[in-house]
Amino acid sequence: MTGNSGPLEKIVIVGGGFAEVNPQGLTLLAETAIPITELNAEALSQQVKNAEEDLADAKDDEARRRASENLEHLKALQGAI
């Protein structure tokens, strides 16, 4: 991957956004981007626990949908480390 400042050699987990592929390369516009080296297993476990509680406490369909998406995202991050 190449960034604005030259070659990059790190793994970054991205969430949401858009990707455009063309003959000149790839443009990635992400809503979130977290270097894998910055993920903390303990903190992530607590966030998953909190997200599970949020899902259980959700009062309506929209709140359940948002809580479920957040939980899926956090579990995907856990799987990456």
N, C-alpha and C positions, 0 to 999 in steps of 0.2 A: 504494500500500500504506500502511496506517496501523499504526503501532506503538503501544506503551503511552504513548509520550511525544509522539504527534502524527504528522503526515504524514511519510513517509519517501520520499526520492527517491534511492535507490541500488539497484544491482543486486546481488543476493545469490544465490550458487549454493548450493542445498540438496541434501543427500543423505540418503536414507532417511527414515523417519518416516511421518507420516500427515497428511492434509488433510481438513478438514470444511468443507463449503460449506452455508450456510443463508441464509435471507432477510436476516439481520442482517450477513452478511459471510463471511469466510474465516478459519478457524483453522488454522494450520500448525504442526505439532510436528515439527521436523527433528532428525535425529541429528547432522548437521553443517550449519553455515551459514558460508560464507566470502564476505565482500565481494569482488567482482571486482577492486576496486582493490588488494587485498592479495595477489593472485596474482603470483608472480615466475616469469617464463618460464624462466630458467636453473635455478632450484631445482626447478621442475616437471620439466624435462627430465632432471635427475639422478634424480628420484624415479621417473620412467617407466623409465629405464635399470635402476635397482635392482629395480623391480617385474618387469621382463622377466627379470632374472636369478633372482629368487625363483620365478617361474613355471617356468623351465627347471630349477631345482633341486628343485622340489616332489617329495616322495617318495611321496605317496599321493593318492587322488582328492579328499579333503577339503582337503588343502593346495593342490592345483591349483585347486580351485574358489575358495578364498579369494584365492589369488594372482591368478587371472583376474579376479575381481570388483574387486580393488584396481587392477589394471592398466586395466580398463575405466573405472573412476572417474577415474583420473589422466588418461587420454587425453581424457575428456570435459571435464575442467578445462582441458586444453591447448587444446581446440577453442573454449573460451569466451573466451580472451584473444587 
